[in-house]
């Protein structure tokens, strides 16, 4: 049986422009401890959809985990603006807390 990473790699290979497959692949890679490999997939999601708050949050968190805090900050700030605009109170609180640590 194929792993989640392998399943989503196959789907992305078939439909490289499908941002949901890329997002799922990025999540699977990050969960498997393969954060560096997940970065371009999260980044593709952020580039494709300007209002995708969750992609920015997860990319920002991953960059923080990888010690790349300066790169994470503008993503998390953009995610915070989206959280406020989209009335997502829980992510807003989480993002405000994360940004105080940066």
KACORRA-V532688 format. One record per residue. RES is the residue in three letters. PSI is psi as a letter, one per 30 degrees, with the letter a starting at -180 (NA if undefined). BURIAL is I if it has 9 or more other ideal C-beta (glycine too) atoms within 8 Angstrom, else O. Layout:
res->RES psi->PSI burial->BURIAL
res->RES psi->PSI burial->BURIAL
This chain:
res->UNK psi->k burial->O
res->UNK psi->k burial->O
res->UNK psi->l burial->O
res->UNK psi->e burial->I
res->UNK psi->e burial->I
res->UNK psi->e burial->O
res->UNK psi->e burial->I
res->UNK psi->f burial->I
res->UNK psi->e burial->I
res->UNK psi->e burial->I
res->UNK psi->e burial->I
res->UNK psi->e burial->I
res->UNK psi->e burial->O
res->UNK psi->e burial->O
res->UNK psi->i burial->O
res->UNK psi->f burial->O
res->UNK psi->g burial->O
res->UNK psi->j burial->I
res->UNK psi->f burial->I
res->UNK psi->e burial->O
res->UNK psi->e burial->I
res->UNK psi->e burial->I
res->UNK psi->e burial->I
res->UNK psi->e burial->I
res->UNK psi->e burial->I
res->UNK psi->e burial->I
res->UNK psi->e burial->I
res->UNK psi->e burial->I
res->UNK psi->e burial->I
res->UNK psi->e burial->I
res->UNK psi->f burial->O
res->UNK psi->g burial->I
res->UNK psi->g burial->O
res->UNK psi->h burial->I
res->UNK psi->e burial->I
res->UNK psi->e burial->O
res->UNK psi->f burial->O
res->UNK psi->f burial->I
res->UNK psi->e burial->I
res->UNK psi->f burial->O
res->UNK psi->e burial->I
res->UNK psi->e burial->I
res->UNK psi->e burial->I
res->UNK psi->e burial->I
res->UNK psi->e burial->I
res->UNK psi->e burial->I
res->UNK psi->e burial->O
res->UNK psi->e burial->O
res->UNK psi->j burial->O
res->UNK psi->f burial->O
res->UNK psi->g burial->O
res->UNK psi->j burial->I
res->UNK psi->e burial->I
res->UNK psi->e burial->O
res->UNK psi->e burial->I
res->UNK psi->e burial->I
res->UNK psi->e burial->I
res->UNK psi->e burial->I
res->UNK psi->e burial->I
res->UNK psi->e burial->I
res->UNK psi->e burial->I
res->UNK psi->e burial->I
res->UNK psi->e burial->I
res->UNK psi->e burial->I
res->UNK psi->e burial->O
res->UNK psi->g burial->I
res->UNK psi->g burial->O
res->UNK psi->h burial->O
res->UNK psi->e burial->I
res->UNK psi->e burial->O
res->UNK psi->e burial->O
res->UNK psi->e burial->I
res->UNK psi->e burial->I
res->UNK psi->e burial->O
res->UNK psi->e burial->I
res->UNK psi->e burial->I
res->UNK psi->e burial->I
res->UNK psi->e burial->I
res->UNK psi->e burial->I
res->UNK psi->e burial->I
res->UNK psi->e burial->O
res->UNK psi->e burial->I
res->UNK psi->e burial->I
res->UNK psi->e burial->O
res->UNK psi->e burial->O
res->UNK psi->g burial->O
res->UNK psi->h burial->O
res->UNK psi->j burial->I
res->UNK psi->e burial->O
res->UNK psi->e burial->O
res->UNK psi->e burial->I
res->UNK psi->e burial->I
res->UNK psi->e burial->O
res->UNK psi->e burial->I
res->UNK psi->e burial->I
res->UNK psi->e burial->I
res->UNK psi->e burial->O
res->UNK psi->e burial->I
res->UNK psi->f burial->I
res->UNK psi->f burial->O
res->UNK psi->f burial->O
res->UNK psi->NA burial->I
